[in-house]
């Protein structure tokens, strides 16, 4: 057990995980980890378990943080560290999630990706990496966003044999005004 301040300092603002390197030298398996904070020890433990589950979903060697306010951060040391709420009381966000048939958490993760890529076009395989999902799931999600006017295909990229990859631009700012003619 530790305090948020000391963990924040050691991890350089939850960006770097020094323990990861030490564990890699001691064990032959790649280890993932979860860090949880809470208002009580019980909350911190629950959030740590949640963070560990998110890390396992993100892939081998990933580390995630779940804060006391139930926001998630990670994967640590990734090129794209996301910060997103695990839940929301925002009615528009909940309506948008329901209309898109996705969870509020998925929608919050999408919004976090959108903030990070800042209108940069991206492909399904990139979206899959950012969201820690399969490329097939990312393609389905991008199709859903496109069907609802929240993304558009802006090009294609050929990489050798096979069908070219579609390149998308996201317009997720429309979610913030969902139900107001958007």
C-alpha positions in Angstrom: 0.0 0.0 0.0 1.1 3.5 -0.7 -0.1 7.1 -1.2 -1.2 8.6 -4.5 1.5 11.3 -4.2 4.4 8.8 -3.8 3.1 6.6 -6.7 2.6 9.7 -8.8 6.2 10.8 -8.2 7.7 7.3 -8.9 5.7 6.9 -12.1 6.4 10.4 -13.4 2.7 11.4 -13.4 1.5 7.8 -14.2 3.5 7.7 -17.5 6.4 5.4 -16.6 6.3 2.2 -14.7 9.8 1.5 -13.2 8.6 -1.6 -11.4 7.9 -3.1 -14.8 11.6 -3.3 -15.8 12.6 -4.9 -12.5 9.8 -7.5 -12.8 10.8 -8.3 -16.4 14.4 -9.1 -15.2 13.1 -11.4 -12.4 10.4 -13.3 -14.3 10.3 -15.1 -17.7 6.6 -14.2 -18.2 5.4 -10.7 -19.2 3.5 -9.2 -16.3 0.6 -6.8 -16.4 -0.5 -4.7 -13.4 -3.2 -2.5 -12.1 -2.9 0.4 -9.7 -6.0 1.5 -7.8 -6.8 4.5 -5.7 -9.8 5.1 -3.5 -11.3 7.0 -0.6 -11.1 3.8 1.5 -8.8 0.8 1.3 -11.8 -1.2 0.0 -12.3 1.3 -2.9 -8.6 1.3 -3.7 -8.5 -2.5 -3.8 -11.7 -2.6 -6.0 -10.1 -0.1 -8.3 -6.8 -2.0 -8.4 -8.7 -5.1 -9.5 -10.5 -3.1 -12.2 -7.2 -1.7 -13.3 -5.7 -5.1 -13.5 -8.6 -6.3 -15.7 -8.2 -3.3 -18.0 -4.4 -4.0 -18.2 -5.0 -7.6 -19.1 -7.4 -6.5 -21.8 -4.8 -4.0 -23.1 -2.3 -6.8 -23.7 0.7 -8.4 -22.1 2.9 -6.1 -20.1 0.3 -3.4 -19.8 -0.3 -1.3 -16.7 -3.4 0.7 -15.9 -4.5 3.0 -13.2 -8.0 3.5 -11.9 -8.4 6.7 -9.7 -10.7 7.3 -6.8 -13.1 9.1 -9.1 -13.4 6.0 -11.3 -11.4 7.5 -14.2 -9.0 5.1 -15.9 -5.6 6.0 -17.2 -3.3 3.9 -19.4 -1.8 1.8 -20.7 1.2 3.4 -18.9 4.3 3.7 -21.2 2.1 3.5 -24.3 2.5 6.0 -27.1 -1.1 6.9 -26.5 -2.1 7.0 -22.8 -5.8 7.5 -22.5 -7.7 9.2 -19.6 -11.4 8.4 -19.5 -14.3 8.1 -17.2 -15.5 4.6 -16.4 -19.1 5.9 -16.1 -21.1 9.0 -16.7 -24.2 10.8 -15.4 -24.3 12.9 -18.6 -27.7 12.2 -20.1 -26.5 13.1 -23.7 -23.6 10.7 -23.4 -25.8 7.9 -22.1 -28.3 8.5 -25.0 -25.5 8.5 -27.6 -24.1 5.3 -26.1 -27.5 3.7 -26.3 -28.2 4.8 -29.8 -24.8 3.5 -30.9 -25.2 0.2 -29.0 -21.9 0.7 -27.1 -21.2 1.2 -23.4 -20.6 4.6 -21.9 -17.1 3.5 -21.1 -16.4 2.7 -24.7 -17.8 6.1 -25.7 -15.6 7.8 -23.1 -12.6 5.8 -24.5 -13.4 6.9 -28.0 -13.6 10.6 -26.8 -10.2 10.2 -25.2 -8.8 8.8 -28.4 -10.4 11.7 -30.4 -8.7 14.2 -28.0 -5.3 12.5 -28.6 -5.4 12.1 -32.4 -6.8 15.7 -32.8 -8.5 15.3 -36.2 -5.7 13.1 -37.6 -7.0 10.4 -39.9 -6.7 6.9 -38.6 -7.2 3.3 -39.7 -9.0 0.5 -37.9 -5.8 -1.2 -36.8 -4.7 2.0 -35.1 -8.1 2.4 -33.4 -7.8 -1.2 -32.3 -4.5 -0.5 -30.6 -5.8 2.7 -28.9 -8.9 1.0 -27.6 -7.3 -2.4 -26.8 -9.8 -4.3 -29.0 -9.4 -6.5 -32.0 -9.1 -4.9 -35.5 -12.5 -6.5 -36.3 -14.1 -4.8 -33.4 -12.5 -1.5 -34.3 -13.8 -1.9 -37.9 -17.3 -2.5 -36.6 -17.1 0.5 -34.3 -15.8 2.7 -37.1 -18.6 1.5 -39.3 -21.1 2.3 -36.6 -19.7 5.8 -36.2 -19.7 6.4 -39.9 -23.3 5.3 -40.2 -24.2 7.8 -37.5 -22.3 10.7 -39.0 -19.6 10.6 -36.3 -16.8 9.5 -38.7 -16.2 9.5 -42.4 -14.0 7.6 -44.8 -11.4 10.0 -46.1 -9.2 7.7 -48.1 -7.7 4.2 -48.5 -4.3 2.9 -47.9 -2.9 -0.1 -49.9 -0.3 -2.2 -48.1 0.7 -5.0 -50.5 -1.8 -7.7 -51.3 -5.4 -7.7 -50.2 -8.0 -5.1 -49.8 -6.8 -1.6 -49.0 -7.4 -0.2 -45.5 -10.0 2.5 -45.1 -8.8 5.7 -43.5 -11.3 7.5 -41.2 -11.6 11.0 -39.7 -13.6 11.2 -36.4 -16.2 13.8 -35.6 -16.9 12.8 -32.0 -17.4 16.4 -30.9 -21.0 15.9 -32.1 -21.5 13.5 -29.2 -21.3 16.4 -26.8 -24.4 17.9 -28.4 -26.2 14.6 -28.9 -30.0 15.1 -28.9 -29.8 18.8 -29.8 -30.2 18.3 -33.5 -26.8 16.5 -33.7 
